[in-house]
Amino acid sequence: MARPHVVVYNEISIDGRIVGFDLDPGRYYRRGFRWHSDAILMGSVTAQAFGPPEPVEDQALVLPSPPRVPVYPGFEDLVYEPRPLLVVPDSKGAVRNWIHALAEPWYRSIVVLVSRSTPGDYIDYLDRRGIEHVVSGDERVDLASALATLAERHGVASVRTDSGGALNGALIAAGLVDEVALILNPHVSGRPEGQSVVRLPRPMGDGGIPLALVELERLDDDSLWLRYAVQP
Ligand SMILES: NC(=O)c1ccc[n+]([C@@H]2O[C@H](COP(=O)([O-])OP(=O)(O)OC[C@H]3O[C@@H](n4cnc5c(N)ncnc54)[C@H](OP(=O)(O)O)[C@@H]3O)[C@@H](O)[C@H]2O)c1
């Protein structure tokens, strides 16, 4: 099966950062869910925002899956069936709050991407939560191989990111990205050290990676909606 079509999606400041400015999360997610992607690829830092880590003693227990929380009123139209998989690379076993993510209404289930060096106790914890894992790569997750496994096991043909510049950069460097879709928000980030939308894991030449504009729209608050195709 071919690798999935991958869209990198972010709201950015005019200096290309993804943090340090006010954004409307409702608008960001409303636009994101328009894609009806088969999977949402979320970074492990973003995933930790689902809620506080489970207490260590709870992590050691098999707990029943929590009931799904209802869709927030006004956001019912964001739900589509089958709901997307939530997919999170987490080679270090950092995300320990899965009980909260499992209660979210947006995803049909969760797949954690781990590597051959991920601590065994983390795999056990995932098993206790009934969360599937895919093993690839020695240290970090081998994203190409993991996406191929998702395509094969779950028929994942389309992926949208919900992540930061490191994951975006790793995907682009591996040649796995087809589109970059951005809301360009008219703010300068207040955090000069904040992550930029793409941080390549290694230099890739002075000429850069060319993109072609395929969509442009002016939004109500003078933000711009920009969709670029990665040149083959
Ligand atoms: N403005 C926006 O549109 C927007 C949207 C989403 C998130 N954010 C912000 O983005 C920030 C960071 O987000 P994040 O955790 O989602 O992503 P991130 O910092 O870009 O990347 C970390 C994730 O990418 C994986 N990763 C990084 N480099 C890799 C490589 N070379 N090979 C394989 N996997 C690699 C990491 O896996 P390991 O853990 O295995 O290393 C981890 O899951 C947060 O502050 C969040 O609030 C902003």
The ligand as an ORCA input file, in Angstrom:
! r2SCAN-3c Opt
* xyz 0 1
  N       0.406     26.749     16.535
  C       0.058     25.532     16.167
  O      -0.545     25.355     15.111
  C       0.402     24.349     17.018
  C      -0.213     23.125     16.735
  C       0.148     22.007     17.480
  C       1.113     22.122     18.495
  N       1.660     23.341     18.746
  C       2.708     23.476     19.793
  O       3.837     22.735     19.354
  C       4.675     22.484     20.486
  C       5.434     21.159     20.379
  O       4.663     20.211     19.822
  P       4.791     18.647     19.604
  O       5.160     17.842     20.735
  O       3.463     18.333     19.000
  O       5.841     18.463     18.504
  P       7.388     18.738     18.295
  O       8.005     19.427     19.437
  O       7.485     19.324     16.965
  O       7.990     17.289     18.135
  C       8.015     16.363     19.144
  C       7.390     15.114     18.605
  O       7.968     14.748     17.352
  C       8.670     13.516     17.439
  N       9.921     13.699     16.711
  C      10.676     14.815     16.657
  N      11.758     14.626     15.884
  C      11.677     13.362     15.428
  C      12.499     12.575     14.574
  N      13.621     13.072     14.039
  N      12.117     11.340     14.301
  C      10.989     10.834     14.838
  N      10.166     11.528     15.651
  C      10.499     12.772     15.948
  C       8.868     13.310     18.927
  O       8.950     11.959     19.204
  P       9.797     11.432     20.469
  O       8.999     11.829     21.662
  O       9.833      9.974     20.193
  O      11.133     12.088     20.411
  C       7.606     13.947     19.501
  O       6.468     13.133     19.399
  C       3.752     22.556     21.680
  O       4.164     23.692     22.421
  C       2.378     22.829     21.098
  O       1.603     23.676     21.893
  C       1.336     24.439     18.019
*
